[in-house]
């Protein structure tokens, strides 16, 4: 399965994100109109790619840090245009009211990071690698 191929069902996407199916349905409902950033509807069913699941997982971390779901999904979508290296880390700082992703760094650069305000480090490279591995296992199981 490639980074952007939308072959995962809602139930599989929820499992990969660590959400219940009901919670993912609520998130989809709350983001009416923005679902195209993290899924596609074909026929009467919604489909997800490993990238879409990664966007939701990173957005969840930003939401836990104080962002709204809409802002978090937008920021995660922008940050995950390309599949990150496994050692990539997103750096988000707390702006006036919401976290803002400022840059992506490698894990070896964390110790040199100058932290002078509240900062969230999201190991999105590892998160994405785990999602890609588990989604490949899901598709292999479905084919077998």
C-alpha positions as MATLAB code, in Angstrom:
seq = 'XXXXXXXXXXXXXXXXXXXXXXXXXXXXXXXXXXXXXXXXXXXXXXXXXXXXXXXXXXXXXXXXXXXXXXXXXXXXXXXXXXXXXXXXXXXXXXXXXXXXXXXXXXXXXXXXXXXXXXXXXXXXXXXXXXXXXXXXXXXXXXXX';
ca = [
       0.000    0.000    0.000;
       1.391    3.392   -0.942;
       1.375    6.567    1.154;
      -1.667    8.078   -0.574;
      -3.652    5.026   -1.740;
      -7.065    5.128   -0.072;
      -7.775    1.455    0.586;
      -8.484    1.505    4.338;
     -12.038    1.353    5.677;
     -13.352    3.564    8.475;
     -12.977    0.708   10.975;
      -9.372    0.063    9.899;
      -8.525    3.774   10.031;
     -10.008    4.054   13.518;
      -7.972    1.059   14.674;
      -4.753    2.505   13.223;
      -5.409    5.910   14.844;
      -6.195    4.353   18.187;
      -9.750    5.726   18.115;
     -12.983    3.854   18.512;
     -15.095    3.708   15.368;
     -17.701    5.928   17.078;
     -15.073    8.561   17.947;
     -13.829    8.679   14.361;
     -17.424    9.072   13.160;
     -17.855   12.021   15.552;
     -14.627   13.639   14.315;
     -15.736   13.214   10.695;
     -19.104   14.766   11.541;
     -17.520   17.713   13.360;
     -15.229   18.467   10.428;
     -18.012   18.744    7.867;
     -16.465   19.963    4.624;
     -12.861   19.331    5.689;
     -13.029   15.547    5.351;
     -11.308   15.729    1.959;
      -8.089   16.520    3.846;
      -8.077   13.065    5.419;
     -10.449   10.771    3.486;
     -12.420   10.218    0.300;
     -15.962    9.069   -0.199;
     -16.552    6.480   -2.917;
     -20.114    5.358   -3.325;
     -21.582    5.327    0.151;
     -18.318    4.443    1.932;
     -15.446    6.524    3.256;
     -11.864    5.419    2.502;
      -8.523    6.355    4.042;
      -4.851    6.122    3.103;
      -1.891    5.700    5.474;
      -1.299    9.440    4.992;
      -4.907   10.210    6.005;
      -4.568    8.093    9.143;
      -1.278    9.843    9.943;
      -2.959   13.243    9.536;
      -5.621   12.192   12.035;
      -3.042   10.825   14.494;
      -0.907   13.999   14.395;
      -4.040   16.164   14.568;
      -5.062   14.238   17.683;
      -1.750   15.162   19.339;
      -2.231   18.831   18.403;
      -5.811   18.753   19.674;
      -4.604   17.364   22.997;
      -2.166   20.321   23.149;
      -5.052   22.796   22.809;
      -5.799   23.174   19.110;
      -9.268   22.924   17.612;
      -9.821   19.836   15.469;
     -10.145   21.907   12.303;
      -6.894   23.806   12.902;
      -5.131   20.605   13.975;
      -6.191   18.705   10.850;
      -5.097   21.604    8.633;
      -1.683   21.826   10.303;
      -1.178   18.057   10.227;
      -2.218   17.921    6.565;
       0.357   20.586    5.674;
       3.088   18.866    7.694;
       2.436   15.475    6.082;
       2.474   16.390    2.398;
       5.340   13.911    2.015;
       6.069   10.807    4.047;
       8.562   11.853    6.759;
      11.787   10.074    7.649;
      11.430    7.703   10.588;
      13.485   10.001   12.843;
      11.486   13.149   11.985;
       9.981   15.191   14.814;
       7.410   17.975   14.461;
       8.040   21.003   16.650;
       4.908   22.900   17.678;
       4.892   25.958   19.902;
       1.927   27.385   21.714;
       0.872   30.565   19.919;
      -1.650   32.967   21.457;
      -4.421   30.408   21.680;
      -3.411   27.378   19.621;
      -0.285   25.378   18.860;
       1.528   26.165   15.638;
       3.838   23.723   13.891;
       7.050   25.642   13.386;
       9.330   23.066   11.783;
      10.396   19.453   11.410;
      13.710   18.281   12.855;
      15.596   14.993   13.172;
      15.635   13.291   16.552;
      19.391   13.914   16.889;
      18.695   17.687   16.863;
      16.339   17.654   19.865;
      19.160   18.208   22.349;
      20.200   21.386   20.487;
      16.661   22.755   20.404;
      16.461   26.156   22.095;
      13.258   25.976   24.122;
      12.157   29.319   25.525;
       8.396   28.738   25.520;
       5.972   25.842   25.761;
       6.877   23.394   23.024;
       5.335   20.140   21.842;
       7.526   17.561   20.129;
       5.591   15.013   18.073;
       7.659   12.036   16.861;
       5.622   11.890   13.677;
       8.257    9.940   11.765;
       7.915    6.982   14.123;
       4.151    7.425   14.286;
       3.898    7.338   10.474;
       6.264    4.355   10.187;
       4.147    2.429   12.699;
       0.924    3.301   10.849;
       2.460    2.285    7.500;
       3.635   -1.045    8.924;
       0.299   -1.841   10.567;
      -1.705   -0.788    7.485;
       0.433   -3.084    5.321;
      -0.305   -5.923    7.751;
      -4.034   -5.157    7.560;
      -4.045   -5.270    3.768;
      -2.009   -8.502    3.719;
      -4.474  -10.072    6.149;
      -7.402   -8.936    3.994;
      -5.837  -10.435    0.852;
      -4.945  -13.757    2.510;
];
